């Protein structure tokens, strides 16, 4: 910032990392670009002794305090101590929290760092979605060993929709189509069986799905893709691979994507519980 001899020291105090209060301070400071605004952060403040030290330092340095302390006891304490020592102090979250509490008739949880936790959850979801897109349809077998779960099955067993649905649950999912003429990637056989899910389907239902798919593409329904004999051949081959892997198998016939996804999530949950007991 451009500045002159005048300036202001601002302490940002938080029971988390303090990014919310710092953002507010810097947004406000940007409107006073003739002045030197020095921001010092005090994150993870969790006791009164730390607050006492900050108050003493702020009084000596003639600093103002901007704080986000969601723990009620600490919030009240810093407010009282700042007033007692004549230190300007701004509670960034307090008025908003009080208004929300009045409107919702519900007290706040008082847990620090929830915003950051939500941010982390969001970015985990984005990473999982990007992973599902990158490793869809056996595109890059190197991703199989990094996946939380790998879905295998013949074409049109909902592998891609399931991958995207599970990605929204923050799971990294890869999927591999099983075709008799194509040997599955070697990485598939390096996976623990519990990290792989086989998908199968009723031949007649698959025939109907593929026939409609061909019509949507403007192709003849007589193509080999929708031929019942060919479908049975593919399913037989798929079942061989699934048995060879020894992985769980789900019949997706007449199941919505959400229903199959919930079965997969339950399998993963049970496998995790078994791992924790070992």
N, C-alpha and C positions, 0 to 999 in steps of 0.2 A: 504494500500500500504506500501511496505517497503520503507524507505526513510532515508535521512541524514539531516544535518542541513540546506541544501538548500531547498527552496520551492518556490511556486508561488501561489498567490491568484488570482482567476479568478471570475469576476462578470458575471453572466448570466442574461441578461436583455431582457424582452419580453413583448409584449402587450397582450399575452395570458398566458398560464401556464409555458411556457419556456421549455417544454420537448424536443423539437427538438434541440435547442441550447445546452441544457445540455447533450443530447446524443452524440452530436458531440464533445463537450469538453471532456467528459469522454472517448470516443473512442480515442481521441488524447492523453489524459493524460496517458492512459494505455501503450503507447509506451515509456514513461519516468518513469519507475517504481522505479528508484533510487531517485526520487524527490518527495517531499510532494506537492501534488496539492490540494488546498483547493477551492472548488466550492461553491459560494454563489449565490442564485437565487433571482432575483427581478422580480416577475411576475406581470402582469396586469398594466404595466406602460402606462399611458394614457395622461400625460401632461409634459410640459417642466420643471416645478418645481421639479418633481420627478427625472427627468434626471439630473438636476443641483445638487441635493443632491447626486446622485450616482457618478457623475463626481468628486465632492469634496472629497467623501470618497475614490474613486479609486486613486485619486492623493495622498492623505495622506497615503494610505496603499500600494502604488506602485502596485496596481492590474491592470491586463489587463481586457478588457471588450469584451465579446462575446454577440452579440445581434441579435434578430429577431424581428424587428419592421417593420411591413408591412404598417403602416400608413406613407405615404411619408414625411409629415412634421416632424414627430418625428425621422424618419430614418435620414433625412438630419441634423437635429439639433444635435443628439448624435454624428454623424460623425464629424461635425464641432467642437463641444465642446471638444471631445476627442483629436482631432488634435491640437486645441488651447492650451490645457493643457499638451500636450506631453504624452498622455495616449495611449498605444497600444489598438486598437479596431478592431474587426473582425465582418463584416456583413455577417452572415451565409447565409441568403436567397438572399441578394442583387444581386450578379452576376448571380445566377440561374434565378431570376425573370426578370432581364434585358435581358438575352439571350432568355428566353421564349417570352418576349414582342416583341423582334426584330423578332423572327421567326414567331410568330402568328399574328403579327400586331394588337395586342389587349392589352390595358393596364390592369394590375391586378386589382382585385376588391378592394384591400386595406382593407379587413375585417379581423380582428384578429380572431384566434381560429377556422378557417375552417377545419383544419386537424383533430382537436379533434372532431368537429361536424361530420365529415365523419366517424371517428372511432366509435362514438356513434351510428350512423345510421347502420353501419355494425354489431355491436354487438346486436342491436335491431333485426336485420334481423335473425341473428344466433339464438337468443332466441326464436323468433317466429317459426322458422323451427323446433327447438327441441321440442317446445310446440306441434306443429302439429303432429309430429311423436309420441310423448308420449300419446296424447289424440285422436289418430286416431281410427275410427271404434268403438266408445263407450268403449274403453279399460279401462278407469278410469273415472267414472262420476264425481269425485271430481273436475276435471279440467273444467267442464262446467261453473261453477260460476266464474272462472277466465278468461274465454275466451272473446275476443272482439266480436266474432260472432260464433254461433253454427249452423252447417249445418245438416239437417235431411232429410231422404228420404230412399226409398227402395234400395236394393243392385243394383249397376251399374248405379247410377245416377250422377257419377263423384264427389262424396263427397271427396274422398282422393286427386285426382288431383287438385280440387278446393282449398282444404285446403293448399296444398303445394304452389300453385300459389299465394294465398293471403298471405301466410307466407313470401313470397319473397317481398311482399309489406309492411312487418313489422306488419302484423296483427296476433294476436294469435287466431288460429282457432281450434275448436274441432268439431268432427262430430259423429253423432249417427245413426246407421242403424235402420230402423223401420221394425219389423218383427211381424206378427200377434200373434205368440206364445210367444213373449217376451214383457213384460210390460216395457215401456220406463223408464229410471231412474227418480226418484223423482226430482232430481236437475233440470231436463229439465223444469219442471213446476214452478220452482222458478225464472226462468229467465224473465226479461222484454220481451214482445213479439218482440220488435224491435231488440233484440240481437240474434234472431233465424231466420233462413231462411229455408223454406221448399222447397224441390226439387221434382218435379214430371216429368213424361215423358209419351209419347205415348206408350200404351201397345204393339202394334205391333213392334215398334222400339226396345223396351226393350227386347221383345222376340228374335229379331234378334241378339242383342248384347249378350244376355246370351247364345244363341245357339253357337255363335262363341267362346265365352269364354269356354264353355264345350268342344268344339272341340280342342281348344288349350291345354286343360288339358288332352286330350285323353279320355274323357268321352262321353257317349252316349247323343245325343241331345234330347232324349226322357225323360231325368231326370226331376223330378218335378220342379227343378230350372228354367227351360225354358218353362214350361207348361203354355199356355196362360191363362187358367182358374186360375191357381195359381197366375200368375202375376196380373190379375185383382183383385184377393182377396187381395194381398199385397198392391196394389195401393189404393184400397178402404179403407183399414185399415190406410194407411199412410195419406190419405186425412182427415180422421176423427181426427187423432192426430194433424195435422196441423191446422184444424179448431178449435179444442179445445184450442190450444195454441194462436190462433189469430195472428199468425206471417205472414210476407210476404211470398209469394210462387212464385217460378220461374219454368216455364216449360222448361226443358233443351233439349227437343226434337229438333234435327237438329241444336243444338247450339254447337259451339266450346267452350272449357274450358275458353279461353280468353274472349269470348263474355259474358258468364254467369258471370265470375268474374267481368267484368266491370259493369254489372247490380248490383251485390252485393255491389261493391264499391260505386256506385251512391246511393243505398239505405242507406248505412252507412253514407255517406256524408250528405244526407238530414235529417237523424235522428239526426246527430250531430248539424246541423243548427237549428233544432227545439229545441234541448236541450239548445243551447246557447240563444235562444230567451225567454226561460222561466224565 
